[in-house]
Amino acid sequence: MASARAALLRRHCLAAAGGANPVLFSGHGLRYRKLEVILTTTIDKLGKAGEVVKVAPGHFRNHLMPKMLAVPNIDKFALLIREQRKLYQRQEEEVVKEVRQEDDDAKQQEEKLKEYQTAAKRLDNALLVLRRFISVGNELRSPVTKDEIVSEVARQLNINIHPDNLHLPSPLASLGEFELPLRLPRDIPRPEGKLQWTLTVKIRRK
């Protein structure tokens, strides 16, 4: 599609600048030997894309026009260039928007990971204390379940975790201190000197 448009534009330029030079140049004056053209791309020492500049007819005919670097400054070409610039501007804005969105997403992901790591350190260094009634010896009258521990983590440590984040195959049924493994996202670096994050739970007599 782009090549077809370029070919069509080139034919219009040839028709305008080829065999009808007197007509094309009449508005500018042949005696000045300068032709007003619209640059389709930025050219060093000549001008920026979209600008109207004056060039020698031979330079336009032999160099600028064959390479589609400029078109004659007439209404239909001026309109075409304006529409193309609007299109390119929209495309550039969309690209910039997408890049910014990606940067924002990456930044949010990084901030979220830092929050997770901070929470993991607090859990790993914390001592969660629960008090329970006992029945016989050190056995608890009612075992401590995973949901109870999750609830106490939120109440005592002000950290919300999901039950799946806590590895507890069976409820805790006796007094004592227990180190429970935590299942956290792999993106969070492991604690120094340890294989995994843990939560220490201590159950005392009520």
N, C-alpha and C positions, 0 to 999 in steps of 0.2 A: 504493500500500500504506500509506504513512504517513498519507494523508488518510483512508483507510478506518478506520485504527486510531484516529485523532483523533475521527472521527465516532462510533465505537463507544464510546470513552471519554466523549465528551460526553453520549451517551444514558444511560450508566450514572450520570453525575453528575446529570443531570436527574432520573433516576428516584430517586436518593438524596436530592437536595436540593429537588426541585420539589414534588410533591404529598404528600410524606411527611415534611415538616419535623419534626413531633413525634417521629417515630421516629428521624430523623437526629440531632436535638438532644437526645434524651432522655438519652443517655450523658453529655452535657456540662452539662446543666442549663439550661433555658430562662431561668431568672432571671438568669443571668449575661450573657445575650445575646452569648455568644462561641462560636465554632465552631472546633474544631481542624481544620486543613487541612494538606496536604503541598504545598509549593511545587514546581512543575515547572520553574521558572526562577528565577534570582536577581532579587529585587526590592529596590530601594534602600529602606532604612529599615524593611524588613519581614523579610527573611531571605534565605538562600542556597537554591539549588535542592536539594531533598531534605529540607530542614528542616521540622519540624512547628511551626506557629505558630498563634496564636489570632487570629481576625478576626471582625468583625461579620457575622452571617448575610447581611444585605443587601449588604454589600460583596462577599462571596463570590458570592452569587447573581447580582448585577447586573454585577460587574466581573471578578472573578477566574475564575469558572467559564466564562462565555461565551468568554473569550479563552484558555481552557485554561492559565491561569497557576497554578492550584492545583486539587487534587482533595480530596475528603473523606478524613479520616484514618481509614480503615477498612481491614481486612486486605487485601482484594483490590487496593485501590489502592496500599497500601504495598508489596505484593509487586511490582506492576507497575512502580512507580517505581524500586525497587531493581534490577530486571532491566534497565530502560532505562539506569540509571546505569552498570551494569556494561558494557553494550553500548557506550555513549558513551565510557567510560573506555578500553576496548579499542581503539576507533577512534582516540582521541586518542593512545594509546601507539603505535599503528601509524604514525600520521602523524609523530609525533616521531621514531620510529625511522627512517622513510624520509628525513626531513630530515637527521638525523644521518649516515645512510649517504651521502647526497649530499654533505654537507660533508666527510666523510672521503675520499670519492672525489676531490673537487676538491682537497683538501689533498695527497693522494698524487700526483695529476697534477702539481700545482705543484712538489712536491719532486722528482719525476722529471724535470721539465723543467729544474730548476736543476742536477741532476746531469748531464744531457745537455750543458747549456751549459758547465759546468765542464770536462767531458771534451773538448768541442769546442775550447775555448780552449787546453787543454794540447796537443792535437793540432796546432793552428794555430801555436803558438809553438815546437813541438818540432823537433829535427833528428834524423831517424832515420838512423843510420849503418850501412851494410852493407859488408862486405869480400868481394871476389871475386877469383878468379884471372882473368887476361886471356890471350887467345890471340894476337891480332895488333893492334898499336896500342892503342886504348882499348876494343876489343871484348872483351866478357866471354866466358869459356869456356862458361859456362852462364847464360842470361838469368835475371833476377829476376822471378818470377811474383807475381801478386796474392796468392796464398795465403801465399807467403813473407813478403811485407810485412805482412799481417795478423798472422802469427805473431810477427814481430819487434816489432810495435806492442804486442802483449800482453806480450812478454818485456821489452822495454826501457822502455816507458811505463806498463805495468800497466793498459792500457785494452783492453777487448774490443770489437772492431768486427766487423761482418759484411762479407764480401767485397763485397756490393752497396753498402756505404757508401763504397767506394773506386772512383774512376773511373780505370781503367787499361785502355785498349783492347787494348794489346799489352805483353808483358813488356819490362822495361828491359834493353837489350842492350849498354850501354856505361858507362864510368866517367863520373862527373859528378854534378851536383846537379839534382834534378827536383822540381817543385812539382806535386803530384798533387791534383786536386779531390776534395773529400769530398761525398758525397751524404747529408746529414743531414736529419732532420725539419724541415718548414717552420716549425714552431712555435718553433724555436730562432732567436733574432734573428741577423741577419747580422753578421759582424765589422766593427768600425768602419773605414771607409775601404776596405773590400773588397767584392767582389760575392759571394764565397762563401768557405766554410771550405776550407782546404787543408792538406796534409801535405807537409812537405819531406823528401825522401829523398836522401841523399848516398851514392854508391857509390864506395868507395876500393879501391885495389889491395891485394890480400892478400899 
